[in-house]
Amino acid sequence: MSFKELDHIIKPTYNSLKEDIVKNFYIPILSEAKRYDRITGYFDSSSLAIAARGMEKFILNGGHMRLLCGAKLFPQDVEVIKNAQDAKKIISERFLEDLSNIEDELIKNHVKVLGWMVANNIIEIKVGLNKKNGKYIGGGILHSKTGILWDVDNGENLDNCVVFNGSINETGAGWASNFESFDVFKGWKNEEYMMEHINDFPKLWNGDDDNLEVMDIPEADKQALIDKAPSNINELSRIIKKYYSSNVGDDRELFVHQKKAIDAWFENDKKGILEMATGTGKTFTAINCLKKMFEQEDSLIAVIVCPVLHLVDQWYDELVKLGFTTIYKFYGTGNPKWKQEMSRFINRVNRGKIKKSIILSTHSSFSTDFFKRCIVKVNVNLFLIADEMHHLGAENLFLGLLDNYKYRLGLSATPRKFMDYDATDYLMEYFGGIVFTFDLEDALNNINPVTHLSYLTHYRYCPKKVGLNITESNNYKKLTQQISILLNSEKVNEEILKSKLRERKAILDNADEKYGMLRKILRSYDDLDHLIIFCTNEQMVNVLKILDEEQVKPRHRFTYKEKNKKDKNLGGISQRQDILYKFDKGQYKALVAIKCLNEGVDVPSADKVIIMSSSNNPIEYVQRRGRVLRRYPGKDLAYIYDMVVVPNLDENFAGSVVEKELRRLKDFIILSDNKDKCNKKLHDWGLLS
């Protein structure tokens, strides 16, 4: 398509305060461009990244770009510069330092793509130094911010040309801090306004302007950019898809329940907990709260904390998709420099260099003394968003809940901490109580106006009774007697008691009969896929072996041993992300997990789960159920197989075992599509009167 065919969408002026200029201008124009000449403010990572926005089709189409950057020279630089080599040295040192200290994830990834463009000769970069009377002068920034684009490889017919020119405040203070407005001229309509820019660029590029000395970027800087480049085409494709796609932005609208949640939070003085079932849009709702807060506040730093790293990554992806840009990740895992980076960030906030930004962290890093000291120093309003906030009731985590956070939003499908009323009360008081609830029953019984289906997938519950063999039964009785003696002693040894309780529970978790039941469930399917199995660490080897023997393969384990660190050999994604991607596509038929899939991992294609071991903690089993209830194309019904230990009812300990299992059974049955059948089964087992 030619530029002329885009005439109806190319406006005469653009302003970044009023619209998404990447989506509305850069992407459609660069998708058709073959040549791109650009003058930008500084030779630094932020300006380079800004100049590279919207490049997806341009890169894939093999376009060619010439980028002329200004050089920022300070008065002390000018004093020591005697010749071009001195200038080049200063420019190079400053650029390399800047490149090694990039904190903004979005800029990092755009610079990676620029590195690819340099390595593959898609882009040439030169630096221009301002001169007056033959001497270098400070300031350095090129006053002209101009882009000249052609939709043909050769030729100078103005019908094939678009020029933009205007103001871009490339301060280097951060992506979202940059304000941009410019005028656009079309060759088939505005020839008289374009020729000066078209004629000036080759003069500047070739160094024919007496007031500008132009030089190729230093070789060290060029190599540093190349070193940042993706290691292979797969990693490049992933970055392009994520950051350069024409689908930048998000057209989703808030559902009624999400709007009510946001209103309830604002009405509660911008504090409160949203109790929303997994898969009903907690993250999307919270981000829209944040968006509204950014619109209302002149300065605001949002701190979003998650229990695990893969949730941090999911939040980051969602924030980028929804148009947020200044996002910083500060946590200990995988980044030894995070403390230095956070200190610099806080310093820039307090000096007014950063007005609005987002910090992503983990619960553990957020609760460290260092993180808290940084937060206490911040001189602007702080907004805490705590995902899976029930975890913050733990003794080692609640210390991160500082009074410095003026605005507080807690998110959880299960906000009450199991069997810990003091921690629950503290969390409720700190966050401002539960202000909105949209639970699993709501999600199953309310219709999504877009899909015309319920928000979550309906499910059949399939409890499977297993017993204890003689050895297991005897060991359980023996441990029960030992526990009783400990409880009735004058001074209870808590450590020994906990050990005995764990040992006794392990008998139920690892009951030998469960392996036979697993085979029976697997054999009930002719072709099994999209299956998740939750088991214990002790069961893992046997479960994997059974899957192989029953031809449910390929399969993969999903545990703490599978790495969450990004791997260049996997195209820049982590081993865990690779496993989930292959499971989603059906390349793995089954995932076997212990606890790593309990919370927050999106596996919407999963439609069957087998629970071989379960705790009595509702937080755990509610989250596990949620793994298979997310909507997915072609998934009309989910199946939950739950192995329930029912000892011989003549045993004196049977009642206590059954009582503990019944709570979970009843919770699962009440919302299932086959509750009558399930209740009859429990009657037949003698568990219900």
C-alpha positions as CSV (number, residue, x, y, z in Angstrom):
1,M,0.0,0.0,0.0
2,S,1.3,3.5,-0.8
3,F,1.3,6.5,1.5
4,K,-1.2,8.1,-0.8
5,E,-3.7,5.3,-0.1
6,L,-3.3,6.2,3.6
7,D,-4.3,9.8,2.9
8,H,-7.6,9.4,4.8
9,I,-5.9,8.4,8.1
10,I,-2.9,10.7,8.0
11,K,-3.7,13.8,10.0
12,P,-2.0,17.2,9.6
13,T,-1.0,17.4,13.3
14,Y,-0.3,14.9,16.1
15,N,0.0,15.5,19.9
16,S,1.1,12.8,22.3
17,L,-1.0,14.3,25.1
18,K,-4.2,13.8,23.2
19,E,-3.6,10.4,21.4
20,D,-1.5,7.4,20.9
21,I,0.9,8.6,18.2
22,V,2.6,5.2,17.9
23,K,-0.6,3.5,17.1
24,N,-2.1,6.3,15.0
25,F,0.9,7.6,13.1
26,Y,4.2,5.7,13.4
27,I,2.9,2.1,12.9
28,P,0.7,2.8,9.8
29,I,3.3,4.9,8.1
30,L,6.3,2.8,8.9
31,S,4.4,-0.3,7.8
32,E,4.5,0.9,4.3
33,A,7.9,2.8,4.4
34,K,11.0,1.6,2.5
35,R,13.3,4.5,3.4
36,Y,13.3,6.6,6.6
37,D,15.6,9.5,7.3
38,R,15.3,10.8,10.8
39,I,16.9,13.6,13.0
40,T,16.6,13.1,16.7
41,G,17.6,15.0,19.8
42,Y,20.4,13.1,21.6
43,F,22.7,10.2,21.0
44,D,21.4,8.2,24.1
45,S,19.4,5.1,24.7
46,S,16.1,6.9,25.4
47,S,16.2,9.0,22.2
48,L,17.3,6.0,20.1
49,A,14.4,4.0,21.5
50,I,11.9,6.7,20.8
51,A,13.2,7.1,17.2
52,A,12.7,3.3,16.7
53,R,9.0,3.0,17.7
54,G,6.5,1.3,15.4
55,M,9.2,-0.5,13.4
56,E,7.6,-4.0,13.0
57,K,6.8,-4.0,9.3
58,F,9.7,-1.7,8.4
59,I,12.2,-4.2,9.8
60,L,10.5,-7.2,8.3
61,N,10.2,-5.5,4.9
62,G,13.9,-4.8,4.8
63,G,13.6,-1.0,4.9
64,H,16.6,1.2,5.4
65,M,17.0,4.0,7.9
66,R,19.5,6.9,8.4
67,L,19.5,8.3,11.9
68,L,21.2,11.6,12.7
69,C,21.5,12.3,16.4
70,G,22.6,15.4,18.3
71,A,25.4,15.1,20.9
72,K,24.9,16.5,24.3
73,L,28.0,18.4,25.4
74,F,28.4,20.1,28.7
75,P,30.5,23.2,29.3
76,Q,33.3,21.2,30.9
77,D,33.3,18.9,27.8
78,V,33.7,21.9,25.4
79,E,36.7,23.1,27.4
80,V,38.7,19.9,26.8
81,I,37.7,19.2,23.2
82,K,40.5,20.1,20.9
83,N,39.5,18.1,17.9
84,A,37.0,15.6,16.5
85,Q,38.8,12.7,18.2
86,D,38.4,14.3,21.6
87,A,34.7,14.8,20.9
88,K,34.2,11.3,19.7
89,K,35.9,9.9,22.9
90,I,33.6,11.9,25.2
91,I,30.5,11.0,23.2
92,S,31.5,7.3,23.2
93,E,32.2,7.1,26.9
94,R,28.9,8.8,27.8
95,F,26.9,6.6,25.5
96,L,28.5,3.4,26.7
97,E,27.8,4.4,30.3
98,D,24.2,5.2,29.5
99,L,23.8,1.9,27.6
100,S,25.0,-0.1,30.6
101,N,22.6,1.7,33.0
102,I,19.3,1.4,31.2
103,E,16.6,0.6,33.8
104,D,13.4,1.0,31.8
105,E,12.5,-2.5,30.3
106,L,10.7,-0.9,27.3
107,I,13.8,1.1,26.3
108,K,16.0,-2.0,26.8
109,N,13.9,-4.0,24.3
110,H,13.8,-1.2,21.8
111,V,17.6,-0.8,22.0
112,K,17.9,-4.6,21.4
113,V,15.9,-4.2,18.1
114,L,18.1,-1.2,17.2
115,G,21.1,-3.5,17.7
116,W,19.6,-6.0,15.3
117,M,19.1,-3.2,12.8
118,V,22.7,-2.1,13.1
119,A,24.0,-5.7,12.8
120,N,21.9,-6.3,9.7
121,N,22.7,-2.9,8.0
122,I,19.0,-1.8,8.3
123,I,20.1,1.4,10.0
124,E,23.0,3.8,9.8
125,I,23.7,6.1,12.7
126,K,25.7,9.3,12.7
127,V,26.2,12.0,15.4
128,G,26.2,15.7,14.8
129,L,28.0,18.3,16.9
130,N,27.0,21.9,16.8
131,K,29.8,24.4,16.0
132,K,30.0,28.1,15.8
133,N,32.9,29.9,14.2
134,G,34.7,26.6,13.9
135,K,34.4,25.8,17.7
136,Y,32.3,23.2,19.3
137,I,29.5,24.6,21.5
138,G,27.6,23.1,24.3
139,G,23.9,22.2,24.4
140,G,24.4,19.9,21.5
141,I,20.8,18.9,20.7
142,L,19.8,19.3,17.1
143,H,16.9,21.7,17.1
144,S,15.2,20.1,14.1
145,K,13.2,17.0,14.9
146,T,12.4,15.7,11.4
147,G,11.4,12.5,9.7
148,I,11.4,11.9,6.0
149,L,9.7,8.7,4.7
150,W,9.5,7.2,1.3
151,D,7.3,4.2,0.2
152,V,9.6,3.2,-2.6
153,D,13.2,2.0,-2.6
154,N,14.4,4.5,-5.2
155,G,13.1,7.7,-6.8
156,E,12.2,11.2,-5.6
157,N,8.6,11.5,-6.7
158,L,6.9,13.4,-3.9
159,D,3.7,11.4,-4.3
160,N,5.8,8.7,-2.5
161,C,6.9,10.9,0.4
162,V,5.7,12.0,3.8
163,V,7.6,14.5,6.1
164,F,7.0,15.2,9.7
165,N,8.5,18.0,11.7
166,G,8.0,19.4,15.2
167,S,8.8,19.4,18.9
168,I,9.9,16.2,20.7
169,N,10.9,16.7,24.3
170,E,13.4,13.9,24.5
171,T,14.7,14.6,27.9
172,G,16.1,11.2,28.6
173,A,14.1,11.2,31.8
174,G,12.0,8.2,30.8
175,W,9.8,7.1,28.0
176,A,6.5,8.4,29.2
177,S,8.0,11.7,30.2
178,N,8.6,12.5,26.5
179,F,6.0,14.9,25.0
180,E,5.7,15.0,21.2
181,S,3.8,17.1,18.8
182,F,4.5,17.5,15.1
183,D,3.1,18.5,11.8
184,V,2.8,16.1,8.9
185,F,3.2,17.1,5.2
186,K,2.1,14.9,2.3
187,G,4.0,15.1,-1.0
188,W,0.8,14.9,-3.0
189,K,-0.7,17.9,-1.1
190,N,2.0,19.9,0.8
191,E,5.0,20.0,-1.5
192,E,5.8,23.6,-0.6
193,Y,6.4,22.8,3.1
194,M,8.5,19.7,2.5
195,M,11.3,20.6,0.1
196,E,13.5,22.4,2.7
197,H,13.5,19.4,4.9
198,I,14.1,17.0,2.0
199,N,17.0,19.1,0.7
200,D,18.5,19.8,4.1
201,F,18.9,16.2,5.3
202,P,21.5,15.0,2.8
203,K,23.6,18.2,3.5
204,L,23.5,17.5,7.2
205,W,24.1,13.8,6.8
206,N,27.1,14.3,4.5
207,G,28.6,17.0,6.7
208,D,28.1,19.8,4.3
209,D,26.8,22.3,6.9
210,D,29.5,24.5,8.4
211,N,27.7,24.7,11.7
212,L,27.5,21.0,12.2
213,E,30.3,18.4,12.4
214,V,29.0,15.0,11.5
215,M,30.8,11.7,12.4
216,D,30.0,8.0,12.3
217,I,29.2,6.7,15.7
218,P,32.3,5.3,17.4
219,E,33.1,1.7,16.6
220,A,32.8,0.8,20.3
221,D,29.3,2.2,20.5
222,K,28.3,0.4,17.3
223,Q,29.6,-2.9,18.7
224,A,27.8,-2.2,22.1
225,L,24.5,-1.9,20.2
226,I,25.2,-5.0,18.2
227,D,26.0,-6.8,21.5
228,K,22.5,-5.9,22.7
229,A,20.9,-7.4,19.7
230,P,18.8,-10.6,20.0
231,S,20.8,-13.7,19.6
232,N,18.5,-15.2,17.0
233,I,15.5,-14.5,14.8
234,N,13.1,-16.1,17.3
235,E,14.0,-13.7,20.0
236,L,13.8,-10.7,17.6
237,S,10.3,-12.0,16.5
238,R,9.2,-12.2,20.1
239,I,10.3,-8.6,20.9
240,I,8.7,-7.3,17.7
241,K,5.5,-9.1,18.4
242,K,5.4,-7.7,22.0
243,Y,6.5,-4.1,21.5
244,Y,6.2,-3.3,17.8
245,S,3.1,-5.0,16.8
246,S,0.3,-3.1,15.0
247,N,-1.9,-4.3,17.9
248,V,-0.2,-1.9,20.3
249,G,-2.8,-0.7,22.8
250,D,-5.8,-2.6,24.0
251,D,-9.4,-2.2,22.9
252,R,-10.9,-4.1,25.8
253,E,-13.7,-2.4,27.6
254,L,-14.4,-2.8,31.3
255,F,-17.3,-5.2,32.2
256,V,-20.0,-4.1,34.5
257,H,-18.6,-6.0,37.5
258,Q,-15.1,-4.4,36.9
259,K,-16.6,-0.9,36.7
260,K,-18.4,-1.6,40.0
261,A,-15.2,-2.8,41.6
262,I,-13.3,0.4,40.6
263,D,-16.1,2.6,41.8
264,A,-16.2,0.8,45.1
265,W,-12.5,1.2,45.6
266,F,-12.6,5.0,44.9
267,E,-15.6,5.4,47.1
268,N,-13.7,3.8,49.9
269,D,-11.1,6.6,49.9
270,K,-8.9,4.7,47.4
271,K,-8.3,1.8,49.6
272,G,-9.7,-1.7,49.7
273,I,-9.6,-5.3,48.6
274,L,-11.2,-6.7,45.4
275,E,-12.2,-10.3,46.1
276,M,-12.5,-11.6,42.5
277,A,-12.4,-15.2,41.3
278,T,-9.4,-16.3,39.2
279,G,-10.0,-15.4,35.6
280,T,-12.5,-12.6,36.1
281,G,-10.1,-9.8,35.3
282,K,-8.5,-8.7,38.6
283,T,-5.4,-7.5,36.9
284,F,-7.2,-5.6,34.2
285,T,-9.5,-4.0,36.8
286,A,-6.5,-3.0,38.9
287,I,-4.6,-1.5,36.0
288,N,-7.7,0.6,35.1
289,C,-7.7,1.8,38.7
290,L,-4.1,2.8,38.2
291,K,-4.9,4.5,34.9
292,K,-7.5,6.6,36.6
293,M,-5.1,7.5,39.4
294,F,-2.5,8.6,36.9
295,E,-5.0,10.9,35.3
296,Q,-5.9,12.4,38.7
297,E,-2.5,12.8,40.3
298,D,0.3,15.2,39.2
299,S,2.9,12.8,40.6
300,L,2.4,9.2,41.5
301,I,4.6,6.1,41.9
302,A,2.7,2.8,41.8
303,V,4.3,-0.2,43.5
304,I,2.9,-3.5,42.3
305,V,4.0,-6.6,44.2
306,C,3.4,-10.3,43.4
307,P,4.3,-13.5,45.3
308,V,6.3,-15.0,42.4
309,L,8.4,-13.9,39.4
310,H,6.2,-15.3,36.7
311,L,3.3,-13.2,38.0
312,V,5.6,-10.1,37.8
313,D,6.2,-11.0,34.2
314,Q,2.5,-11.3,33.5
315,W,1.8,-7.9,35.1
316,Y,4.5,-6.4,33.0
317,D,3.1,-7.8,29.8
318,E,-0.4,-6.6,30.7
319,L,0.8,-3.1,31.5
320,V,2.7,-2.8,28.2
321,K,-0.3,-4.1,26.3
322,L,-2.4,-1.4,28.0
323,G,-0.1,1.4,27.0
324,F,2.0,1.9,30.2
325,T,5.7,2.5,29.5
326,T,7.8,3.7,32.5
327,I,7.9,0.4,34.3
328,Y,10.8,-0.7,36.5
329,K,11.5,-4.1,37.9
330,F,13.2,-4.0,41.3
331,Y,13.8,-7.4,42.9
332,G,16.7,-9.6,43.9
333,T,16.2,-12.7,41.7
334,G,18.4,-12.5,38.6
335,N,19.4,-8.9,38.9
336,P,22.4,-8.2,41.2
337,K,22.2,-4.5,40.4
338,W,18.6,-4.0,41.5
339,K,19.5,-2.0,44.6
340,Q,21.7,0.5,42.8
341,E,19.0,0.8,40.1
342,M,16.3,1.4,42.7
343,S,18.4,4.0,44.5
344,R,19.0,5.9,41.3
345,F,15.3,5.7,40.4
346,I,14.2,7.1,43.8
347,N,16.8,9.9,43.5
348,R,15.3,10.9,40.1
349,V,11.8,10.8,41.5
350,N,12.7,13.1,44.4
351,R,14.4,15.5,42.0
352,G,11.3,15.7,39.9
353,K,12.8,13.9,36.9
354,I,10.2,11.2,37.1
355,K,6.6,12.2,37.8
356,K,4.6,9.0,37.2
357,S,6.0,5.5,37.1
358,I,5.5,1.9,38.1
359,I,7.7,-0.3,40.2
360,L,7.2,-4.1,39.9
361,S,8.6,-6.3,42.6
362,T,8.1,-9.6,44.5
363,H,6.6,-9.9,47.9
364,S,9.9,-11.0,49.4
365,S,12.0,-8.1,47.9
366,F,9.2,-5.6,48.7
367,S,9.5,-6.6,52.4
368,T,13.3,-6.2,52.7
369,D,14.8,-3.5,54.8
370,F,16.5,-1.9,51.7
371,F,13.2,-1.7,49.8
372,K,11.4,-0.2,52.8
373,R,14.2,2.4,53.3
374,C,13.8,3.5,49.6
375,I,10.1,3.8,49.9
376,V,10.3,5.9,53.0
377,K,12.5,8.4,51.1
378,V,10.0,9.0,48.3
379,N,8.5,12.5,48.4
380,V,5.5,11.9,46.1
381,N,2.3,9.9,46.7
382,L,2.6,6.2,46.6
383,F,0.0,3.6,45.4
384,L,0.5,0.0,46.5
385,I,-1.2,-2.8,44.5
386,A,-0.7,-6.1,46.1
387,D,-1.5,-9.2,44.0
388,E,-2.5,-12.3,46.0
389,M,-2.5,-10.0,49.0
390,H,-3.3,-12.9,51.4
391,H,0.3,-13.9,51.3
392,L,1.3,-10.6,52.9
393,G,-0.1,-11.8,56.2
394,A,3.0,-14.0,56.6
395,E,5.4,-13.0,59.5
396,N,8.3,-12.2,57.2
397,L,6.2,-10.2,54.6
398,F,3.8,-8.0,56.5
399,L,6.6,-5.6,57.5
400,G,6.5,-4.3,53.9
401,L,3.1,-2.9,54.5
402,L,4.2,0.7,55.3
403,D,2.0,3.6,56.2
404,N,3.8,5.5,53.4
405,Y,1.5,4.0,50.8
406,K,-1.3,6.5,50.7
407,Y,-3.4,4.5,48.3
408,R,-3.8,0.7,48.7
409,L,-5.4,-2.0,46.6
410,G,-5.4,-5.6,47.5
411,L,-6.3,-8.4,45.0
412,S,-7.2,-12.0,45.8
413,A,-9.7,-14.7,45.1
414,T,-9.1,-15.8,48.7
415,P,-8.2,-12.8,50.8
416,R,-8.6,-14.4,54.2
417,K,-5.5,-16.2,55.5
418,F,-6.4,-19.7,56.4
419,M,-6.5,-20.5,60.2
420,D,-4.8,-17.2,61.0
421,Y,-7.4,-14.7,62.2
422,D,-4.9,-12.2,63.5
423,A,-3.2,-11.9,60.2
424,T,-6.5,-11.7,58.4
425,D,-7.7,-8.9,60.7
426,Y,-4.4,-7.0,60.1
427,L,-4.7,-7.3,56.3
428,M,-8.3,-6.2,56.4
429,E,-7.5,-3.1,58.5
430,Y,-4.4,-2.2,56.4
431,F,-6.1,-2.4,53.0
432,G,-9.4,-1.0,54.1
433,G,-11.5,-4.2,54.0
434,I,-13.2,-6.1,51.2
435,V,-14.9,-3.4,49.1
436,F,-16.1,-5.6,46.2
437,T,-16.8,-9.3,45.6
438,F,-17.2,-11.2,42.4
439,D,-16.7,-14.8,43.4
440,L,-16.8,-18.1,41.5
441,E,-20.5,-18.4,41.7
442,D,-20.9,-15.0,40.1
443,A,-18.4,-15.9,37.4
444,L,-20.2,-19.1,36.6
445,N,-23.7,-17.6,36.6
446,N,-23.2,-14.2,34.9
447,I,-22.9,-13.9,31.2
448,N,-20.0,-12.1,29.5
449,P,-21.6,-9.7,27.0
450,V,-18.8,-10.1,24.5
451,T,-18.7,-14.0,24.3
452,H,-22.3,-14.5,25.4
453,L,-21.0,-17.3,27.7
454,S,-20.4,-17.4,31.4
455,Y,-17.2,-15.6,32.5
456,L,-15.6,-18.9,33.5
457,T,-16.0,-22.4,32.2
458,H,-18.5,-24.7,33.9
459,Y,-17.0,-27.9,35.4
460,R,-17.9,-31.5,36.3
461,Y,-16.5,-32.6,39.6
462,C,-15.3,-36.2,39.7
463,P,-14.3,-37.3,43.3
464,K,-12.5,-40.6,43.3
465,K,-12.4,-42.7,46.5
466,V,-9.1,-44.3,47.5
467,G,-8.3,-46.2,50.7
468,L,-5.2,-47.0,52.8
469,N,-3.5,-50.3,52.7
470,I,-2.8,-52.2,56.0
471,T,0.7,-50.7,56.4
472,E,-0.5,-47.2,55.7
473,S,-3.5,-47.6,58.1
474,N,-1.3,-49.0,60.9
475,N,1.3,-46.2,60.5
476,Y,-1.5,-43.6,60.5
477,K,-2.9,-45.0,63.8
478,K,0.5,-45.1,65.3
479,L,1.3,-41.5,64.5
480,T,-2.2,-40.4,65.7
481,Q,-1.4,-42.0,69.1
482,Q,2.0,-40.3,69.3
483,I,0.4,-36.9,68.4
484,S,-2.3,-37.4,71.1
485,I,0.5,-38.0,73.7
486,L,2.3,-34.9,72.6
487,L,-0.8,-32.8,72.7
488,N,-1.6,-34.0,76.3
489,S,1.9,-33.5,77.6
490,E,2.5,-30.7,80.1
491,K,5.0,-29.0,77.7
492,V,4.2,-29.4,74.1
493,N,7.3,-29.7,71.9
494,E,6.1,-27.8,68.8
495,E,8.8,-28.9,66.5
496,I,8.2,-32.6,67.1
497,L,4.5,-32.1,67.0
498,K,4.7,-30.4,63.6
499,S,7.0,-33.1,62.3
500,K,4.6,-35.8,63.4
501,L,1.6,-34.0,61.8
502,R,3.5,-33.7,58.5
503,E,4.4,-37.3,58.6
504,R,0.8,-38.4,59.2
505,K,-0.5,-36.1,56.4
506,A,2.1,-37.6,54.0
507,I,0.5,-41.0,54.5
508,L,-2.8,-39.6,53.1
509,D,-1.1,-37.6,50.4
510,N,1.0,-40.5,49.1
511,A,-1.5,-43.4,49.5
512,D,-0.4,-46.2,47.2
513,E,-3.9,-46.8,45.9
514,K,-3.7,-43.4,44.1
515,Y,-1.4,-44.7,41.4
516,G,-4.0,-47.3,40.4
517,M,-6.7,-44.7,40.4
518,L,-4.5,-42.5,38.2
519,R,-4.2,-45.3,35.6
520,K,-7.9,-45.8,35.7
521,I,-8.6,-42.1,34.9
522,L,-6.0,-42.0,32.1
523,R,-7.5,-45.1,30.5
524,S,-11.0,-43.5,30.4
525,Y,-9.8,-41.3,27.6
526,D,-8.8,-42.4,24.1
527,D,-6.7,-39.3,23.4
528,L,-5.7,-37.2,26.4
529,D,-4.3,-33.7,26.3
530,H,-4.3,-30.4,28.1
531,L,-4.1,-32.2,31.4
532,I,-2.6,-30.9,34.7
533,I,-1.8,-33.3,37.5
534,F,-1.1,-32.0,41.0
535,C,0.9,-34.4,43.1
536,T,3.5,-34.5,45.9
537,N,7.3,-34.4,45.4
538,E,7.4,-38.1,46.5
539,Q,4.8,-39.1,43.8
540,M,6.5,-37.2,40.9
541,V,8.7,-40.0,39.6
542,N,5.9,-42.6,39.6
543,V,3.4,-40.2,38.0
544,L,5.8,-39.4,35.2
545,K,6.5,-43.1,34.7
546,I,2.7,-43.9,34.6
547,L,2.1,-41.2,32.0
548,D,4.8,-42.7,29.8
549,E,3.4,-46.2,30.2
550,E,-0.1,-45.0,29.4
551,Q,1.2,-43.2,26.3
552,V,0.3,-39.7,27.6
553,K,3.4,-38.1,26.2
554,P,5.2,-35.9,25.6
555,R,4.7,-34.6,29.1
556,H,6.7,-32.3,31.4
557,R,7.1,-31.6,35.1
558,F,6.5,-28.0,36.2
559,T,8.3,-27.5,39.5
560,Y,10.7,-25.1,41.2
561,K,13.5,-26.8,39.2
562,E,12.2,-25.5,35.9
563,K,14.0,-22.1,35.5
564,N,12.2,-18.8,35.4
565,K,15.3,-17.0,34.0
566,K,15.1,-15.8,30.4
567,D,17.2,-18.0,28.1
568,K,18.6,-16.8,24.8
569,N,18.5,-20.4,23.5
570,L,14.8,-20.4,23.9
571,G,14.3,-17.1,22.0
572,G,14.6,-14.9,25.1
573,I,11.9,-16.6,27.2
574,S,12.3,-18.7,30.3
575,Q,12.1,-22.5,30.5
576,R,8.8,-22.2,32.3
577,Q,7.3,-19.9,29.6
578,D,8.6,-22.4,27.0
579,I,6.9,-25.3,28.8
580,L,3.6,-23.4,29.1
581,Y,3.7,-22.3,25.5
582,K,4.2,-25.9,24.3
583,F,1.5,-27.2,26.6
584,D,-0.9,-24.5,25.3
585,K,-0.1,-25.6,21.7
586,G,-0.6,-29.3,22.5
587,Q,3.1,-30.2,22.1
588,Y,3.0,-31.4,25.8
589,K,-0.1,-33.4,26.6
590,A,0.3,-33.1,30.4
591,L,2.0,-31.0,33.0
592,V,2.8,-32.5,36.4
593,A,3.1,-29.9,39.2
594,I,3.6,-29.8,42.9
595,K,2.7,-26.2,43.8
596,C,4.2,-24.0,41.1
597,L,0.9,-24.0,39.2
598,N,-1.3,-23.3,42.2
599,E,-1.3,-19.6,41.8
600,G,-1.2,-17.0,39.0
601,V,0.1,-19.1,36.1
602,D,-2.2,-18.7,33.1
603,V,-2.9,-22.0,31.4
604,P,-6.3,-21.3,29.8
605,S,-6.1,-24.3,27.4
606,A,-6.1,-26.8,30.4
607,D,-9.4,-28.5,30.6
608,K,-8.7,-31.4,32.9
609,V,-7.0,-31.6,36.3
610,I,-6.2,-34.6,38.5
611,I,-5.6,-33.7,42.1
612,M,-3.6,-36.5,43.7
613,S,-2.9,-34.6,46.9
614,S,-4.5,-31.6,48.4
615,S,-4.3,-29.6,51.6
616,N,-7.3,-28.5,53.6
617,N,-6.4,-24.9,52.9
618,P,-9.1,-23.3,50.7
619,I,-6.5,-20.9,49.2
620,E,-4.7,-23.9,47.7
621,Y,-7.6,-25.9,46.4
622,V,-9.6,-22.9,45.1
623,Q,-6.5,-21.7,43.2
624,R,-6.0,-25.2,41.7
625,R,-9.6,-25.4,40.6
626,G,-9.1,-22.0,39.0
627,R,-6.3,-23.4,36.7
628,V,-8.9,-25.1,34.5
629,L,-11.8,-22.7,34.6
630,R,-10.5,-19.9,32.4
631,R,-12.2,-19.6,29.0
632,Y,-10.5,-20.9,25.9
633,P,-11.6,-21.4,22.3
634,G,-13.3,-24.8,22.1
635,K,-13.4,-25.4,25.8
636,D,-17.0,-25.8,26.9
637,L,-16.5,-27.9,30.0
638,A,-13.7,-28.6,32.5
639,Y,-13.2,-31.8,34.5
640,I,-11.8,-31.9,38.0
641,Y,-10.7,-35.4,39.3
642,D,-10.1,-35.3,43.0
643,M,-8.6,-38.3,44.8
644,V,-10.3,-38.5,48.2
645,V,-8.8,-40.7,50.9
646,V,-11.7,-42.6,52.7
647,P,-10.3,-45.1,55.2
648,N,-12.2,-48.1,56.4
649,L,-15.0,-46.4,58.3
650,D,-14.6,-49.0,61.1
651,E,-11.2,-47.4,61.9
652,N,-11.3,-45.1,64.9
653,F,-9.5,-42.4,63.0
654,A,-11.7,-42.5,59.9
655,G,-14.1,-39.8,61.2
656,S,-11.4,-37.1,61.5
657,V,-9.9,-37.9,58.1
658,V,-13.3,-37.8,56.4
659,E,-14.3,-34.6,58.2
660,K,-11.2,-32.8,56.8
661,E,-11.8,-34.1,53.3
662,L,-15.5,-33.2,53.3
663,R,-15.0,-29.4,53.4
664,R,-13.1,-29.4,50.1
665,L,-15.6,-31.9,48.6
666,K,-18.6,-29.7,49.5
667,D,-16.9,-26.6,48.2
668,F,-16.2,-28.3,44.8
669,I,-19.6,-30.0,44.6
670,I,-21.8,-27.0,45.3
671,L,-20.9,-25.1,42.1
672,S,-20.3,-28.1,39.8
673,D,-22.7,-29.0,37.0
674,N,-23.2,-32.5,38.4
675,K,-23.8,-31.8,42.1
676,D,-26.7,-34.2,42.4
677,K,-24.6,-37.1,41.1
678,C,-21.7,-36.1,43.4
679,N,-23.9,-35.9,46.5
680,K,-25.3,-39.4,45.7
681,K,-21.8,-40.7,45.4
682,L,-20.9,-39.3,48.9
683,H,-24.1,-40.9,50.3
684,D,-23.1,-44.2,48.7
685,W,-19.6,-43.9,50.3
686,G,-21.3,-43.3,53.7
687,L,-19.9,-39.8,54.0
688,L,-23.2,-38.1,54.0
689,S,-26.3,-39.1,56.0
